């Protein structure tokens, strides 16, 4: 899993006061934060890998297992959206790292869900303004909106969850359920 030749790769996105680094798995996270490479330092780590990642001693890690060979669950998007919303809007966390193993699929997809849920109106601009970390990479790979839309094409019912979350500023489950019910009623009428 740890490749000594692999450097940090991905994009940094700016939302409010937070920089969100959507990336590959950090090569090595030291238990001592001061010994980390600058690209590997973050205030909170969110991992969507199928194996555990040890965080630095005094930094939180939120781990949502997602095996690359399987489709993500709606619960995964719900949970990561809540965590990101908490850190971006309430904690105003300066540097957030979202990683999967390669930094090209799972981390990109969950960040796309966050953009679609809370920033659909400015998502294209957020993507346009992103900073490419590994300069050898081609520009414009791994567009978060394309990844989440690809997922939603296969599971269109999950769009209701993301839409409901975006309308509820408190991110409460009961409000999401009410909003989903209202959207289903609006779409299909009272009989369903």
Number of C-alpha atoms within 10 A of each C-alpha: 8 10 10 8 6 11 16 19 22 26 26 22 20 18 17 11 12 18 20 23 30 29 28 25 27 25 18 17 18 16 14 12 18 10 12 17 15 10 14 20 20 22 16 22 22 23 27 27 20 15 15 12 18 12 21 22 12 11 14 13 19 16 18 18 15 18 14 14 7 7 12 17 11 14 12 15 22 20 13 22 24 17 14 21 18 15 18 21 13 9 11 15 19 17 19 22 24 28 26 25 21 16 23 20 21 28 28 27 25 26 25 25 25 27 24 22 23 19 16 17 11 13 19 15 11 16 19 12 13 17 15 18 17 14 10 8 11 9 11 11 11 19 18 26 22 13 21 22 17 13 17 14 12 10 13 12 11 18 20 18 19 22 18 24 25 21 14 15 11 13 17 12 13 10 16 21 15 12 20 19 15 15 15 14 13 10 10 10 10 9 5 8
